[in-house]
Structure formats: C-alpha cells, structure tokens
Amino acid sequence: MSDILSAKLETERRVIRIVSSYLSVDSQDVEFGLRLVEDLYVDSIGLVEIVMVLNESFGIELPEPGVRKWRTVGDVCWLVESVVDKVSC
C-alpha cells in the first residue's frame, strides 16, 4: 500500500474514532454515508465540540466555511484530510 493511501486511511480511522467516541457509539457503526444531524443526532454544540477535538487531535485549524458544508461523516473525513495534506506539504 502506498504511503499516501496509508496516511489517508489512518486519518479516516482517527476521524471515525473521534466522532464515535464523542457520540458514545461503536466506531464500527460509524460509516461515511451517515448524516451528522439526521442519523447521528449531532446538534450545533456537538458540531463545535467535534471540530475542537479534531483540531486538537490533528494539530490543525478546520476552516469554518468547510465545516458549514458538513453533512456526512465522509464530509468530515474529506475536510480533515485536505487540511492535513496542506499542513504536511
């Protein structure tokens, strides 16, 4: 497996672990297509807390415009990956 793919998978796993831990659900139950509000019942305060934990865990600053576009767990993974990629370059 390439280093890029390996890093991407590790980032996705970390994001899912963080989201599942915050929501107190098993990480195996958190899938990319799950909707944050409708399926996982994340409210606005929960969203802010998840952003704070992700920022701290990855040593990044997620941009507010990108966070506002989050609808699914996959959206969260994509934004974190894109910000991590920019920081590591």
Residue pairs with C-beta under 8 A, 6 or more apart in sequence:
1 9
8 81
11 58
11 77
11 80
11 81
11 84
12 77
12 81
14 57
14 58
15 54
15 73
15 76
15 77
15 80
16 27
16 30
16 73
16 77
17 27
18 50
18 53
18 54
18 57
19 30
19 40
19 50
19 73
19 76
20 26
20 27
20 29
20 30
21 27
22 46
22 49
22 50
22 53
23 30
23 40
23 41
23 42
23 46
25 40
30 40
30 73
31 73
32 72
32 73
32 74
32 77
33 72
33 73
33 74
34 40
34 72
34 73
35 71
35 72
36 42
36 47
36 70
36 71
36 72
36 73
36 75
36 76
37 43
37 71
40 73
42 50
47 67
47 70
50 76
51 62
51 67
54 60
54 62
54 76
54 80
55 61
55 62
58 80
58 83
58 84
59 87
60 80
60 83
60 84
60 87
61 83
62 79
62 80
62 83
63 79
63 83
66 79
66 82
66 83
67 79
69 75
69 79
70 76
70 79
